[in-house]
Amino acid sequence: MEEIEYKYLVDKVKWNAVAKSQGELIVQGFLHNTKECVVRIRIKGTKGFLTIKGETKGITRKEFEYEIPVNEAQEIVDSFISKSIRKMRYEIPLGVHTWEVDVFEGALDGLIIAELEVASESEKFEMPDWITENVSHNPSYYNAVLIEKC
């Protein structure tokens, strides 16, 4: 499968004024982390996931994600992950799309990134007014790089 995803920074003041449902806590770490291949373990609410992502070309990359029992995901995090990212994720519907907005905690506190998955790189979509800079092509905003600050 391919993931085609845009990433944007978020204006904190405008974001705080957005009506949103309760966020969901995500804790994630990496079992393997190179430019060519990332293997991520994630706990999202009451679910666990194992994800394999390939190298990004433009805003597209191969992605394979598998749900695993949350207790096994927690055991993997506890046993094999030395650094983890914690963030609250909010899903914001806009037009025919749903924006995923991550509000980071801990060492990354203050960072807010909005992501939007699309079907093709040429697809048009509505931009919320709380979006600022497009960082889709800036690898320093990939979770696999942000983890180094944790």
N, CA, C and O of each residue as an XYZ file, in Angstrom:
600
protein
N       0.834     -1.182      0.000
C       0.000      0.000      0.000
C       0.874      1.239      0.000
O       2.015      1.213      0.459
N       0.323      2.321     -0.520
C       1.040      3.585     -0.494
C       0.313      4.589      0.387
O      -0.916      4.640      0.434
N       1.116      5.382      1.080
C       0.603      6.478      1.883
C       1.025      7.769      1.196
O       2.206      7.977      0.918
N       0.053      8.631      0.926
C       0.327      9.949      0.359
C      -0.171     10.949      1.393
O      -1.373     11.065      1.633
N       0.767     11.672      2.005
C       0.420     12.467      3.182
C       1.098     13.831      3.166
O       2.301     13.946      2.931
N       0.303     14.849      3.419
C       0.807     16.199      3.618
C       0.963     16.441      5.110
O       0.212     15.902      5.922
N       1.963     17.271      5.464
C       2.190     17.664      6.854
C       2.294     19.184      6.911
O       2.945     19.811      6.076
N       1.636     19.761      7.918
C       1.643     21.214      8.095
C       1.837     21.545      9.567
O       1.401     20.805     10.448
N       2.500     22.669      9.816
C       2.543     23.205     11.167
C       1.218     23.900     11.442
O       0.513     24.306     10.518
N       0.891     24.031     12.710
C      -0.398     24.566     13.120
C      -0.192     25.810     13.978
O       0.683     25.844     14.844
N      -1.003     26.824     13.729
C      -1.011     28.040     14.540
C      -1.655     27.704     15.889
O      -2.834     27.352     15.943
N      -0.892     27.810     16.966
C      -1.372     27.387     18.294
C      -2.582     28.186     18.772
O      -3.508     27.621     19.353
N      -2.577     29.491     18.530
C      -3.683     30.335     18.990
C      -4.969     29.960     18.264
O      -6.010     29.784     18.896
N      -4.903     29.837     16.944
C      -6.094     29.459     16.177
C      -6.531     28.035     16.519
O      -7.728     27.761     16.599
N      -5.573     27.122     16.724
C      -5.903     25.742     17.061
C      -6.664     25.675     18.392
O      -7.625     24.916     18.518
N      -6.240     26.454     19.367
C      -6.895     26.440     20.674
C      -8.356     26.883     20.587
O      -9.160     26.531     21.449
N      -8.703     27.652     19.550
C     -10.076     28.124     19.382
C     -10.949     27.132     18.590
O     -12.158     27.331     18.480
N     -10.348     26.077     18.045
C     -11.090     25.105     17.229
C     -11.942     24.220     18.130
O     -11.473     23.714     19.149
N     -13.219     24.039     17.734
C     -14.081     23.089     18.448
C     -13.639     21.686     18.041
O     -13.583     21.368     16.854
N     -13.328     20.854     19.025
C     -12.822     19.522     18.708
C     -13.338     18.517     19.723
O     -13.632     18.854     20.870
N     -13.438     17.285     19.273
C     -13.807     16.219     20.190
C     -12.578     15.857     21.023
O     -11.479     16.358     20.788
N     -12.789     14.986     21.989
C     -11.685     14.564     22.849
C     -10.619     13.874     22.010
O     -10.937     13.048     21.154
N      -9.372     14.205     22.249
C      -8.275     13.576     21.535
C      -8.007     12.169     22.042
O      -8.562     11.729     23.049
N      -7.145     11.481     21.320
C      -6.766     10.121     21.697
C      -5.252     10.080     21.879
O      -4.505     10.526     21.008
N      -4.803      9.543     23.013
C      -3.372      9.466     23.303
C      -2.701      8.433     22.402
O      -3.192      7.317     22.234
N      -1.578      8.830     21.834
C      -0.728      7.929     21.045
C       0.638      7.892     21.706
O       1.219      8.931     22.018
N       1.147      6.680     21.918
C       2.520      6.464     22.375
C       3.165      5.585     21.318
O       2.631      4.533     20.964
N       4.318      6.019     20.813
C       4.956      5.226     19.766
C       6.467      5.291     19.876
O       7.048      6.239     20.404
N       7.075      4.238     19.351
C       8.527      4.153     19.284
C       8.907      3.359     18.054
O       8.049      2.899     17.300
N      10.200      3.205     17.863
C      10.690      2.581     16.637
C      11.586      1.387     16.945
O      12.503      1.471     17.762
N      11.301      0.275     16.276
C      12.125     -0.923     16.389
C      13.273     -0.881     15.389
O      14.339     -1.450     15.625
N      13.042     -0.203     14.273
C      14.055     -0.013     13.227
C      13.810      1.361     12.646
O      12.661      1.730     12.402
N      14.875      2.134     12.418
C      14.667      3.511     11.995
C      15.804      3.972     11.091
O      16.808      4.509     11.558
N      15.628      3.754      9.788
C      16.573      4.257      8.801
C      15.786      5.017      7.733
O      14.557      4.948      7.697
N      16.482      5.727      6.880
C      15.831      6.467      5.793
C      15.043      5.529      4.878
O      13.984      5.890      4.365
N      15.571      4.332      4.682
C      14.962      3.380      3.748
C      13.790      2.607      4.341
O      12.891      2.188      3.612
N      13.794      2.412      5.676
C      12.761      1.580      6.294
C      12.590      1.937      7.768
O      13.554      2.013      8.530
N      11.334      2.152      8.142
C      10.985      2.433      9.529
C      10.018      1.345      9.993
O       9.050      1.031      9.300
N      10.284      0.774     11.165
C       9.352     -0.177     11.775
C       8.925      0.448     13.102
O       9.724      0.617     14.023
N       7.635      0.784     13.163
C       7.104      1.524     14.298
C       6.126      0.654     15.083
O       5.368     -0.132     14.516
N       6.166      0.819     16.399
C       5.153      0.215     17.261
C       4.370      1.381     17.858
O       4.953      2.370     18.303
N       3.039      1.253     17.863
C       2.197      2.356     18.330
C       1.059      1.821     19.184
O       0.453      0.791     18.889
N       0.794      2.558     20.248
C      -0.401      2.325     21.048
C      -1.263      3.560     20.868
O      -0.860      4.673     21.206
N      -2.455      3.349     20.330
C      -3.392      4.444     20.067
C      -4.673      4.114     20.817
O      -5.462      3.264     20.403
N      -4.855      4.811     21.933
C      -6.028      4.519     22.757
C      -5.947      3.102     23.287
O      -5.031      2.776     24.042
N      -6.891      2.252     22.904
C      -6.939      0.864     23.379
C      -6.486     -0.128     22.317
O      -6.766     -1.321     22.426
N      -5.786      0.354     21.288
C      -5.344     -0.530     20.201
C      -3.833     -0.443     20.023
O      -3.209      0.574     20.324
N      -3.266     -1.535     19.528
C      -1.846     -1.573     19.217
C      -1.643     -1.762     17.722
O      -2.465     -2.387     17.052
N      -0.546     -1.220     17.201
C      -0.264     -1.323     15.769
C       1.230     -1.522     15.537
O       2.069     -0.956     16.237
N       1.533     -2.336     14.543
C       2.885     -2.491     14.025
C       2.849     -1.946     12.609
O       2.029     -2.376     11.798
N       3.735     -0.997     12.304
C       3.723     -0.334     11.004
C       5.114     -0.376     10.392
O       6.113     -0.137     11.069
N       5.162     -0.681      9.106
C       6.408     -0.665      8.335
C       6.236      0.378      7.250
O       5.274      0.338      6.483
N       7.188      1.328      7.187
C       7.138      2.390      6.178
C       8.439      2.403      5.403
O       9.521      2.222      5.962
N       8.310      2.623      4.100
C       9.481      2.704      3.232
C       9.973      4.141      3.105
O       9.489      5.045      3.786
N      10.935      4.327      2.228
C      11.524      5.638      1.989
C      10.501      6.556      1.324
O       9.740      6.130      0.456
N      10.494      7.819      1.743
C       9.573      8.804      1.181
C      10.120      9.340     -0.126
O      11.287      9.721     -0.224
N       9.249      9.362     -1.136
C       9.569      9.959     -2.433
C       8.484     10.990     -2.711
O       7.335     10.639     -2.976
N       8.861     12.281     -2.649
C       7.860     13.349     -2.699
C       7.114     13.332     -1.376
O       7.699     13.565     -0.319
N       5.805     13.052     -1.442
C       5.026     12.883     -0.207
C       4.427     11.477     -0.152
O       3.470     11.225      0.580
N       5.003     10.573     -0.935
C       4.478      9.208     -1.054
C       5.496      8.202     -0.546
O       6.700      8.355     -0.752
N       4.996      7.176      0.119
C       5.861      6.074      0.530
C       5.009      4.824      0.755
O       3.798      4.903      0.958
N       5.664      3.696      0.713
C       4.989      2.429      1.000
C       4.718      2.370      2.494
O       5.538      2.792      3.309
N       3.540      1.832      2.840
C       3.185      1.690      4.244
C       2.347      0.426      4.419
O       1.404      0.169      3.671
N       2.724     -0.352      5.432
C       1.977     -1.554      5.799
C       1.708     -1.461      7.293
O       2.640     -1.337      8.088
N       0.427     -1.519      7.680
C       0.074     -1.384      9.085
C      -0.799     -2.554      9.508
O      -1.726     -2.952      8.802
N      -0.475     -3.104     10.695
C      -1.173     -4.274     11.204
C      -1.588     -4.018     12.640
O      -0.772     -3.609     13.465
N      -2.860     -4.260     12.940
C      -3.306     -4.148     14.317
C      -2.818     -5.370     15.082
O      -2.913     -6.498     14.599
N      -2.292     -5.131     16.285
C      -1.835     -6.206     17.164
C      -2.490     -5.998     18.531
O      -2.938     -4.891     18.828
N      -2.556     -7.017     19.352
C      -3.147     -6.832     20.681
C      -2.414     -5.731     21.457
O      -1.184     -5.684     21.478
N      -3.188     -4.856     22.087
C      -2.601     -3.715     22.780
C      -1.650     -4.155     23.894
O      -0.650     -3.483     24.144
N      -1.946     -5.282     24.572
C      -1.031     -5.733     25.627
C       0.322     -6.154     25.042
O       1.355     -5.972     25.686
N       0.322     -6.719     23.820
C       1.589     -7.062     23.161
C       2.321     -5.804     22.710
O       3.546     -5.732     22.810
N       1.588     -4.817     22.215
C       2.208     -3.545     21.827
C       2.878     -2.901     23.035
O       3.994     -2.391     22.934
N       2.190     -2.925     24.188
C       2.765     -2.349     25.404
C       4.011     -3.114     25.846
O       4.994     -2.511     26.276
N       3.966     -4.439     25.738
C       5.122     -5.270     26.096
C       6.321     -4.951     25.191
O       7.457     -4.894     25.661
N       6.064     -4.744     23.898
C       7.140     -4.392     22.959
C       7.726     -3.031     23.331
O       8.945     -2.865     23.365
N       6.858     -2.062     23.608
C       7.342     -0.736     24.013
C       8.187     -0.854     25.278
O       9.282     -0.297     25.350
N       7.689     -1.564     26.256
C       8.402     -1.700     27.529
C       9.729     -2.449     27.384
O      10.699     -2.139     28.075
N       9.766     -3.432     26.485
C      10.943     -4.294     26.361
C      12.000     -3.788     25.382
O      13.192     -4.011     25.594
N      11.579     -3.111     24.317
C      12.510     -2.820     23.224
C      12.640     -1.349     22.840
O      13.490     -1.010     22.016
N      11.831     -0.477     23.408
C      11.834      0.922     22.995
C      12.480      1.771     24.087
O      12.016      1.793     25.227
N      13.562      2.472     23.722
C      14.237      3.307     24.719
C      13.710      4.741     24.708
O      13.760      5.420     25.734
N      13.206      5.214     23.567
C      12.650      6.561     23.453
C      11.269      6.433     22.822
O      11.065      5.648     21.896
N      10.326      7.216     23.338
C       8.993      7.181     22.734
C       8.444      8.593     22.573
O       8.824      9.521     23.286
N       7.545      8.718     21.619
C       6.820      9.961     21.373
C       5.444      9.806     21.993
O       4.795      8.768     21.863
N       5.012     10.866     22.674
C       3.647     10.921     23.222
C       2.956     12.124     22.599
O       3.505     13.224     22.547
N       1.731     11.885     22.126
C       0.980     12.975     21.510
C      -0.507     12.682     21.608
O      -0.931     11.527     21.651
N      -1.286     13.753     21.641
C      -2.742     13.638     21.567
C      -3.126     13.862     20.115
O      -2.682     14.823     19.487
N      -3.954     12.968     19.585
C      -4.399     13.094     18.198
C      -5.871     13.482     18.167
O      -6.715     12.897     18.847
N      -6.138     14.490     17.352
C      -7.501     14.966     17.136
C      -7.839     14.782     15.660
O      -7.020     15.076     14.789
N      -9.041     14.299     15.384
C      -9.502     14.144     14.009
C     -10.507     15.243     13.724
O     -11.525     15.371     14.405
N     -10.200     16.041     12.696
C     -11.021     17.201     12.362
C     -11.549     17.043     10.939
O     -10.788     17.192      9.983
N     -12.847     16.744     10.783
C     -13.416     16.641      9.437
C     -13.501     18.026      8.782
O     -13.865     19.011      9.426
N     -13.163     18.079      7.505
C     -13.271     19.323      6.733
C     -13.515     18.941      5.289
O     -12.650     18.340      4.650
N     -14.670     19.278      4.771
C     -15.028     18.853      3.419
C     -15.127     17.339      3.386
O     -15.759     16.735      4.253
N     -14.503     16.720      2.383
C     -14.544     15.257      2.256
C     -13.355     14.585      2.946
O     -13.225     13.362      2.893
N     -12.500     15.359      3.582
C     -11.300     14.838      4.221
C     -11.373     14.952      5.740
O     -12.199     15.684      6.286
N     -10.500     14.218      6.402
C     -10.333     14.337      7.848
C      -8.874     14.645      8.140
O      -7.983     13.869      7.796
N      -8.641     15.780      8.774
C      -7.304     16.167      9.195
C      -6.991     15.474     10.506
O      -7.844     15.398     11.389
N      -5.766     14.964     10.641
C      -5.284     14.407     11.899
C      -4.294     15.407     12.479
O      -3.270     15.712     11.868
N      -4.610     15.907     13.655
C      -3.780     16.931     14.288
C      -3.146     16.331     15.536
O      -3.839     15.869     16.442
N      -1.815     16.348     15.568
C      -1.055     15.794     16.678
C      -0.492     16.919     17.548
O       0.254     17.775     17.071
N      -0.859     16.904     18.822
C      -0.345     17.853     19.798
C       0.640     17.074     20.663
O       0.246     16.223     21.460
N       1.919     17.377     20.496
C       2.987     16.608     21.121
C       3.158     16.979     22.585
O       2.853     18.095     23.006
N       3.656     16.004     23.355
C       3.892     16.174     24.791
C       5.371     15.963     25.100
O       6.169     15.656     24.215
N       5.715     16.134     26.357
C       7.086     15.861     26.803
C       8.100     16.789     26.158
O       7.882     17.998     26.086
N       9.208     16.227     25.689
C      10.292     17.009     25.097
C       9.837     17.769     23.851
O      10.467     18.755     23.469
N       8.759     17.327     23.217
C       8.252     17.974     22.011
C       7.055     18.879     22.301
O       6.371     19.323     21.379
N       6.805     19.151     23.580
C       5.677     19.982     23.993
C       5.699     21.313     23.246
O       6.741     21.958     23.134
N       4.540     21.710     22.740
C       4.424     22.958     21.982
C       4.370     22.736     20.484
O       3.932     23.617     19.744
N       4.807     21.573     20.025
C       4.766     21.259     18.602
C       3.387     20.704     18.252
O       2.885     19.797     18.916
N       2.784     21.259     17.204
C       1.502     20.773     16.702
C       1.643     20.586     15.197
O       1.993     21.516     14.471
N       1.366     19.370     14.745
C       1.474     19.039     13.320
C       0.144     18.476     12.843
O      -0.435     17.598     13.481
N      -0.336     18.993     11.708
C      -1.549     18.484     11.076
C      -1.148     17.658      9.865
O      -0.296     18.063      9.074
N      -1.775     16.492      9.731
C      -1.497     15.611      8.601
C      -2.789     15.350      7.834
O      -3.874     15.282      8.411
N      -2.642     15.206      6.526
C      -3.784     14.891      5.687
C      -3.368     13.854      4.659
O      -2.471     14.090      3.849
N      -4.030     12.698      4.699
C      -3.788     11.665      3.699
C      -4.737     11.887      2.535
O      -5.926     12.144      2.723
N      -4.189     11.783      1.320
C      -4.964     11.980      0.099
C      -4.760     10.785     -0.819
O      -3.857      9.976     -0.607
N      -5.598     10.679     -1.834
C      -5.524      9.558     -2.766
C      -4.442      9.748     -3.819
O      -3.917      8.765     -4.341
N      -4.094     11.004     -4.146
C      -3.032     11.269     -5.117
C      -2.393     12.609     -4.791
O      -3.005     13.453     -4.137
N      -1.164     12.802     -5.245
C      -0.454     14.045     -4.958
C      -1.104     15.239     -5.635
O      -0.852     16.377     -5.240
N      -1.939     15.005     -6.651
C      -2.600     16.102     -7.354
C      -3.998     16.400     -6.811
O      -4.668     17.311     -7.297
N      -4.439     15.642     -5.811
C      -5.771     15.838     -5.257
C      -5.899     17.209     -4.600
O      -4.986     17.657     -3.906
N      -7.030     17.871     -4.817
C      -7.321     19.171     -4.207
C      -8.044     18.950     -2.881
O      -8.797     17.989     -2.727
N      -7.808     19.845     -1.933
C      -8.458     19.736     -0.626
C      -8.587     21.109     -0.003
O      -7.880     22.049     -0.367
N      -9.511     21.204      0.948
C      -9.774     22.444      1.656
C      -8.762     22.612      2.788
O      -8.470     21.670      3.525
N      -8.234     23.832      2.911
C      -7.245     24.124      3.951
C      -7.913     24.852      5.114
O      -8.558     25.880      4.906
N      -7.768     24.337      6.330
C      -8.297     25.055      7.494
C      -7.470     26.313      7.768
O      -6.307     26.390      7.373
N      -8.060     27.285      8.434
C      -7.348     28.545      8.668
C      -6.275     28.432      9.742
O      -5.480     29.357      9.911
N      -6.233     27.316     10.473
C      -5.229     27.148     11.524
C      -3.936     26.515     11.014
O      -3.001     26.297     11.785
N      -3.886     26.222      9.719
C      -2.674     25.670      9.092
C      -1.703     26.806      8.802
O      -2.112     27.889      8.384
N      -0.414     26.556      9.027
C       0.597     27.562      8.675
C       1.516     26.997      7.595
O       1.134     26.944      6.426
N       2.699     26.583      7.964
C       3.732     26.179      7.003
C       3.589     24.725      6.546
O       3.354     23.829      7.357
N       3.733     24.506      5.235
C       3.764     23.152      4.677
C       5.159     22.572      4.935
O       6.153     23.098      4.433
N       5.232     21.488      5.720
C       6.509     20.851      6.040
C       6.565     19.418      5.483
O       7.336     18.582      5.957
N       5.740     19.161      4.480
C       5.649     17.815      3.896
C       6.989     17.305      3.378
O       7.272     16.109      3.443
N       7.804     18.207      2.868
C       9.094     17.804      2.288
C      10.261     18.023      3.248
O      11.420     17.917      2.848
N       9.963     18.326      4.505
C      11.002     18.585      5.500
C      11.110     17.380      6.435
O      10.282     17.224      7.332
N      12.117     16.527      6.241
C      12.218     15.310      7.046
C      12.370     15.555      8.540
O      12.143     14.637      9.329
N      12.745     16.756      8.954
C      12.905     16.999     10.394
C      11.569     16.940     11.135
O      11.548     16.918     12.365
N      10.450     16.914     10.398
C       9.134     16.788     11.026
C       8.565     15.378     10.950
O       7.420     15.156     11.344
N       9.336     14.428     10.455
C       8.911     13.028     10.482
C       9.050     12.533     11.924
O      10.010     12.889     12.607
N       8.121     11.734     12.380
C       8.209     11.185     13.736
C       9.504     10.412     13.944
O      10.060     10.411     15.042
N       9.986      9.756     12.894
C      11.223      8.977     12.979
C      12.435      9.877     13.258
O      13.453      9.397     13.756
N      12.339     11.172     12.943
C      13.401     12.125     13.246
C      13.107     12.826     14.575
O      14.011     13.040     15.382
N      11.845     13.180     14.797
C      11.464     13.852     16.047
C      11.805     13.015     17.279
O      12.083     13.569     18.342
N      11.788     11.702     17.147
C      12.074     10.811     18.273
C      13.455     11.102     18.883
O      13.674     10.864     20.071
N      14.359     11.605     18.083
C      15.717     11.899     18.579
C      15.734     13.024     19.603
O      16.696     13.158     20.359
N      14.675     13.836     19.636
C      14.584     14.937     20.600
C      13.955     14.493     21.924
O      13.890     15.262     22.883
N      13.495     13.244     21.958
C      12.806     12.745     23.167
C      13.788     12.137     24.158
O      13.382     11.671     25.223
